[in-house]
Amino acid sequence: MRTLRQLSALCVKALAIACTFAPTQRTTTIQLPPSAQDPAKIKPVSLSSTLEDGAAPETQSPEPNRAKTPTVGFVSLGCPKNLVDSEVMMGLLHRGGAQLTPRAEDADILVVNTCSFIDSAKQESVDTILEMVQHKIANGGRAQRLIVAGCLVERYRDEIRANIPEVDAVVGTGELEAILEAAGLNRPATDSPFPILTTAQIDRHASSVSQHSRPESDAPQLRHEAHSHSVISTEAQRSGETPVFGSASEPSHSRAEGDAREAAGRFSRDSWDGATAALPTYLYSDETPRILTTPRSSAYIKIAEGCDHPCSFCIIPQLRGKFRSRPLASIVAEAKSLIAQGVREITLIGQDTTCYGEDLPPQPFPLPGVEGGFSPLSPRGENGALAPGFSTRKPELADLLDALAPLQGLKWLRFLYAYPNKITPRLLQTIARHDTIAKYLDVPLQHASTNVLKRMRRGGTSDRFLQIIEQARKTIPNLVLRTSFIVGFPGETEEGFNELCAFVEAAKIDWLGVFSYSDEEGAGAFSLDEKVPRRTIESRRRKLMKLQQKISKRARKQWIGRELDILVEGESEETDLLWQGRSLDQAPEIDGKVLINDFGPHDQLVPGTFYRAQITESHDYDVVARILE
């Protein structure tokens, strides 16, 4: 495992070599970030207007005697959970008076939100930081300040400042509001009247992920919905909803498991030189400003932060802190705001979404199957006693899904990152009951060998996992299953790997990710013996992916002839001869695509819009479709 100092040295050498040759001649062993290959792919949302002191945005040039509005460029690396953090920091900066730009060379301030989950992620993060350093020192030094945020800061806070002196400030995962001070901006005296910035404040530009901000009131997507009589009013959104009780600002309490594991040293950072002892505790709310950077009709909502699980391969608990849930009412309020702005697909995320609510205080919920005798809007009587037909308990993920699924205007709802032993019959029944909830389970199983799972401190067996899958498919017809595995974990024998392969064949998993084990200092597995050689790890990864490729090809072939709704995203990332979209069975970014080669009755398609389509061809992971209507 390389230290940050070693990674920095390698990246500096790589940059020196890169400057010597033309871009097509770069042959260094360090993979350059997307910005070095195609700057548009990691450029942030650009705002042509600003919010100052909570006032309406200004579009005119500042007066000569007014302080110059800082322009900020943003790069977001890592997972969707990190992306939400970037969106929050962008919102805070914009509310604080900054202007965002998609061009690094035009930025006064550059922000890199980093990932530090595994060694390759650290390498990419350091490489990207140094790439941004070049913008600070080149072209007359337009960029005056470089800020590094995210997980790399939690791991290497002091080393970043010591080894990359061009970095002016660091912001950890629990310090998102400190982005204002880091950028030299003051926090506004009052809360922003625009919790999620509306289209009056945002011009559409390239984001750090794709072409997107929020649809304009006359944007093609909303014009298409208006023409098809599917625009949802704010009043209509309130009808037919599951009542939500409790406050949007209820305090979160820690889980008993988290407290016990903290006492046992699970969250210790003692071996990390330069890391602070305090764990992150920050959790954004529906009142936090946020600039969305996801494709036009889609958005993530982070429902919880941190993790209490003891997995020996993982350092996320040290990076993100103890598990903590957002209040149910806060999540519902954010979802309503998103839907009002044109979002039609919401993906709920967290380190473990199935632990949602276990740390929240009890609140009243209607008893299932109770009829009459009470108003769902009055859980307590005049004397404060609990009304008939109600019980008090902690909220669960199933409650959150019940509250979100009926929201008018929401077409698709899914959640990612479920823990296998938290998949309850009630959760499965809730998924099956609502048409808007994707019949989709993302359950990272990590392995199937009992011996490896035990060393991973995950528990479970291949037989137990197959039972869970069988029960889920029985409860939810046509269930789509996604999982991920780690190959090459210390102690993984050839027999253990073959057990994993046999499980994959038996389980017939729809979408599968395979990761090579990364030895991370601070993780329990770092001190384990029986390390697997890197060449063996990569050989096993290729073999497992080849096996899954055959399974996926057979599964995609079954799609031919199927009619389904697809969400059109725009031109294909592979070729401008095709367009692309996704079905409800395909999560953003991580699963296959629906490629569109026939627009059917339409002269053109509107990105961010749903169409009926028929699958005509299949490939290993993607399918081809023609639009029907």
Buried (B, 14 or more C-beta within 10 A) or exposed (E): EEBBEEBBBBBBEBBEBBEEEEEEEBEBEBBBBBBBEEBEBBBBBBBEBBBBEEEEBEEEEEEEEEEEBBBBBBBBBBBBBBBBBBBBBBBBBBBBBBBBBBBBEBBBBBBBBBBBBBBEBBBBBBBBBBBBBBBBEEEEEBBEBBBBBBBBBBBBBBBBBBBBEBBBBBBBBBBBBBBBBBBBBEEBEEEBEBBBBBBEBBBBBBBBBBBBBBBBEEBBBBBBBEEEEBBBEEEEBEEEBBEBBBEBEBEBBBBEBBEEBBEEEBBBBEEBBBBBEEBBEBBBBBBBBBBBBBBBBBBBBBBBBBBBBBBBBBBBBBBBBBBBBBBBBBBBBBBBBBBBBBBBBBBBBBBBBBBBBBBBBEBBBBEEEEEEEBEEEEBEEEEEEEBEBBEEEBBBBBBBBBBBBBBBBBBBBBBBBBBBEBBEEEBBEBBBEBEBBBBBBBBBBBBBBBBBBBBBBBEBBBEBBBEBBEEBBEBBEEBBBBBBBBBBBBBBEEEBBEBBBBBBEBBEBBBBBBBBBBBBBBBBBBEBEEBBEEEBBEBBBEBBBEBBEEBBEEBBEEBEEEEBEBBBBBBBEEEEEBBBBBBBBBBBBBBBBBBBBBBBEEEEBBBBBBBEBBBBBBBBBBBBBBBEE
